[in-house]
Each structure stands twice: as C-alpha cells, then as structure tokens.
C-alpha cells in the first residue's frame, strides 16, 4: 500500500490550502484516512480523520479552520485549511488503515509553510 500526499506550499497567513492524499495498492477497502502534522522539534499530532462512511473527527485546536473530505472510489482524501496561521507551519502526513490489513501506512509528508 502506498500513500502519497501533495499540495503543500509556501503561503501567506490568512490564505487557504488544500492537501491531497492518495492511497493505492490496497487489496481491500481503505477504512480510515487520517491527517497528522509535525513541526520541527515537536511531536506528530493528529489533526483530522475520516472513515469510509464519511464520519469525520477534527482536532479541537483546528476545528474552526480545517475540514476533511474523501472520495472512496478514488481512495483519495483532502484536507482543507483556511485562515492559515504561521503556527500551522509543519510537515503534514497522511495515514491510511485498510480493512482486514493490520498495516499502518504513512506517506512521506508534504511541507506547509505559512509566512506572517
């Protein structure tokens, strides 16, 4: 199973960005797709998740600015970030869990940098 994130960029504070996560190579349906972020020197934090039924879970500290969506047919999920702040600067990672598969699949990350 391969997980590939894209969409990271250098943006100005107040702007918006949409990150993409494509999961491929799974024999079984992709169950949950989750987004994490990690700033230099910090731990990796969960920011959003969505399951195959479309139920979402957004971290409280970004709930008013982040939304997550997915297209099951394309095994693709998106993380929309509005009103970007410098503290959103981090590498954003996508994690996929596949039905009947015990594996824990991560992408290589995509860099988001927010300038003030």
VEXNU-78437 format. One record per residue: residue in one letter; x, y, z of N, C-alpha, C, O in turn. Coordinates in pm, whole numbers, plus 50000, padded with zeros to 5 digits. Example, Ala and Ser with C-alpha at 12.3 -4.5 7.8 and 13.67 -1.06 7.14 Angstrom:
# residues 2
A513194943150780512304955050780513204967050780514244966850846/S512854977550708513674989450714512905000350787513415011450804/
***
This chain:
# residues 116
X500854988250000500005000050000500895012350000501835013350079/X500595021649912501355034049903500445045749937499275046149899/X501015055050008500295067050047501115079050000502295080150032/X500495087849925501215099349871500425112049899499275113549859/X501075121249969500485134349995501015144349894502105142849840/X500225154549871500655165449785499875177949822498885177549895/X500345189149768499625201549787500275211349883499835222749895/X501315207049952501985216250042502625227749966503005226349850/X502735239150034503265250949967503665261350070503405259950189/X504295271850020504575283950100503435293650074503205297749960/X502715297150179501565306150164501625317050268502295315750370/X500915327750242500845338650338499775335950443498785329050416/X499985341250559498985339950665497645345350615497585355450544/X496595338450653495255342250608494795335050483493615335250450/X495715328750415495375321650294494795307950322494595304050438/X494525300550215493945287150225494775277350143495495281150051/X494635264850178495385254350109494595241450117493925238850217/X494685233450013494085220250015495155209749990495835209949887/X495295200650083496245189750070495505177250022494345175150056/X496185169249944495615156949892496385144849942497585145549968/X495665133849956496275121349998495685110249912494465108049912/X496535103449838496085092549751496635079449805497845078049828/X495745069949825496125056649873495975046849757494935046349693/X497015039049732496955029549620497555016149662498295015249759/X497215005949586497814993049607497154984249711497674973449741/X496034988449767495374980349870494444970149805493724973249710/X494464958049859493564947649808492164949249864491184944749805/X492074955649979490794957250046490454971950059491314980550038/X489224975050093488814989150103489624996750208489994991350312/X489885009250177490565017950272489555022250377488515027950344/X489855019450501488915022650607489075037150650488295045750608/X490045040050730490215053750778491415060250711492415053750679/X491295073250691492405081550644492525093050743491555100050772/X493715094750794493935104950896495075114050855496015110050787/X494945126650899495985136550875496665139951006496015141751109/X497995140851000498815144751113499725156151068499925158350949/X500265163151164501275173051131502375172951236502165169651352/X503555176651190504705176951279505575188851245506115189951135/X505695197851341506585209351328507955205551383508055196351464/X509015212351340510355209151389510425209351540510015219051604/X510965198651597511125197951742509875193951817509895192751940/X508785191851744507515188351809507125173951777507665167851685/X506205168651853505685155351824504705156251708504245166951670/X504395144551654503435143951545502035143751605501705135051686/X501205153351566499865154751620498815151351517498955154451399/X497765144951563496625142251477495805155051460495555162151558/X495395158151336494585170051314493205166751257492245174151281/X493085155751182491795152651123491775138151078492815132251047/X490575132551075490425118851027489045117250966488095124251001/X488955107750873487665104850810487605089950780488575084150732/X486455083950808486335069650778485595067550647485165077050582/X485435054950610484845052150479483385056250471482845058250362/X482745057550587481365062050588481215077150583480095082250574/X482325084150590482295098750582482285105750716482245118050721/X482305098150824482355104550956483735110550977484755104450947/X483725122751031484985129951048485265133051194484365133551277/X486515135051221486955139151354488045149351335489095146351278/X487815161551381488765172451366489265176451504488475177851597/X490565178251517491145182251645490555195651688490345204551606/X490295196951818489675209051869490465221651835489875232151810/X491785220651835492595232851816492585237851672493115248651645/X491995230151578491895234851439490485233351384490265235451265/X489555229951469488215226351423487535237351344486735234451255/X487825249751374487155260651305487785264051171487265272451098/X488905257651138489615261351014489925249450922490195251450804/X489885237450976490255225750897488995217650863488115215950947/X488935212650742487905203050705488555191550628489565193350560/X487965179850641488495167950574487375161550493486225161250536/X487735156650377486765150050289487475138750215488705137750218/X486695130250149487305119350074486395114649963485185117049963/X487015107849868486315101349759486705086649766487835083049731/X485785078149811486125064049830486495057249699487385048749695/X485825060949592486105054649463487525057349416488105049349343/X488065068649457489415072449415490445070049525491635072749507/X489985065049640490895063149755491705075749781492915075249804/X491025086949777491675099849793490975107849902489755107749913/X491775114649983491235123450086491885137150071492995138450019/X491165147250120491675160950114491565167450251490645164750328/X492505175850278492485183950399492485198450355493445203250295/X491405205250385491285219350351491635227550474491065225550582/X492555236750458492985245350568492685259750531493205264850432/X491855266150609491515280150587492175289050691492615284350796/X492235301650660492785311550754494115306850813494285306250935/X495025303450726496315297950769497045307450862497025319650845/X497705301450961498495308851059499935303951055500185292551015/X500885312151095502275307651097502475294851178503345286651147/X501665293151283501805281051365501295268451297501455257451349/X500675270051180500295258351100501485252751023501385242050962/X502595259751024503785255050954504225241651010504495240351129/X504305231750921504635218150963504705209250839504325213250729/X505205197350860505055186950759503755179650790503525175150902/X502905178650688501615172050705501695158050646502095156050531/X501295148350728501375134350690499975128350680499055132350750/X499855118650592498615111250576498855096850622499885090850593/X497875091650694497935078050744496705070550697495585075650706/X496905058450647495775050550598495705037150669496725030650692/X494505033150702494235019850755493315012650656492335018250608/X493675000150629492954992350529492204981050597492724974550687/X490974978750554490164968250611490864954850598491434951750493/X490834946750704491434933350707492954933450692493554922950670/X493554944950704495014946350691495544952650819495144963850853/X496434945850889496934951551014497944962750995498364969051092/X498344965350872499374975250846498944989450880497754992450885/X499914997850902499745011850935500565019550832501795019850839/X499885025650738500575031050620500675046250625499685053250648/X501875051050603502165065450609502735070350476503435063050406/X502425082650445503055089150333504355095750375504755095150491/X505005102150278506295108450305506135122550361507105128450408/X504935127850356504675141150409504755151950303505425150350201/X504075162750329504115174450242504275186950330503585188450431/X505185195650289505545207150371504575218750350504305222950237/X504065223750460503265236050458504025246550537504365244450654/X504285257850474504965268750539504115281250527503715285150417/X503825287450640502975299350641503805311250684504365311350794/X503875321150599504645333150630503725343750691502555344750655/X504275351450783503475361750850503535374950777502915384650820/
***
